[in-house]
Amino acid sequence: MIGNLTRAAVACGTAAAAARAVGAVLRRRRRPAWERTNHAGRTVDLYAGPAVAAGTAVGAALGAVTRRERGAVLLATLAGAACGAYDDVRGDHRRGFCAHLGALRDGEVTSGAVKLFGIGAAGLAAGALLKDRPLDKVLAGVVVAGSAHLVNLVDVRPGRAALTAIALGTPGVARGLPFAAAPLGAAAAVLADDLGERTMLGDAGAHALGAALGTAVAAANGRPGLVLHAVALVAAAADGDAVSRRARSPM
């Protein structure tokens, strides 16, 4: 247990330091494509996203105990960050799975469709690395991809996604899973700037944090736990999609 706690502390501290360092470098090279107007009308940058993705990846690589854990969390985190960054830069106004699948049916590949299939495939690949039985692999994949979507879903106000990552990462560390400390540390590193509305995670950061946390959840649970988490995450995704459809409907 002492070994796991030490490893978790190293993962957390390294993730936080890496996130701060990457964020500082990116802010010295500001680009208009990585700036947005937030809910309050303020201009903020999106550099917290790649910063927490890099921090999480580095910290998780140090915190993972086995090669399978390390491969799964790096794959899920980096795929979530890449797909999210693509949506941050090239995203359109459409929201919800149905809108993006409808566009795909009409022959248009939206950034949301890229996220849906890219993160979904990465989640299944991560699940395949973590588990041995076919059903468990699929369930673990749903948990990884669903967690990535969940953290992005709550990222509607300053600090919410980072605070969610901290809240979800803490139980994983308590259960003796050191690499769960990596997204926790990375999120904590940008929390003050996020709450201060100087930066935001964007899809890159939210998906990276969520994917890493989902990998920790999948690694820590057997089939009963995987089923419960998968059902809850699918329900949350369906509810979020319903909210998006209602928001688009004319009054």
Secondary structure, 3 states (H helix, E strand, C coil): CHHHHHHHHHHHHHHHHHHHHHHHHHHCCCCHHHEEECCCCCEEECCHHHHHHHHHHHHHHHHCCCHHHHHHHHHHHHHHHHHHHHHHHHCCCCCCHHHHHHHHHCCCCCHHHHHHHHHHHHHHHHHHHHCCCHHHHHHHHHHHHHHHHHHHHCCCCCCHHHHHHHHHHHHHHHCCCHHHHHHHHHHHHHHHHHHCCCECCHHHHHHHHHHHHHHHHHHHCCHHHHHHHHHHHHHHHHHHHHHHHHHHCCC
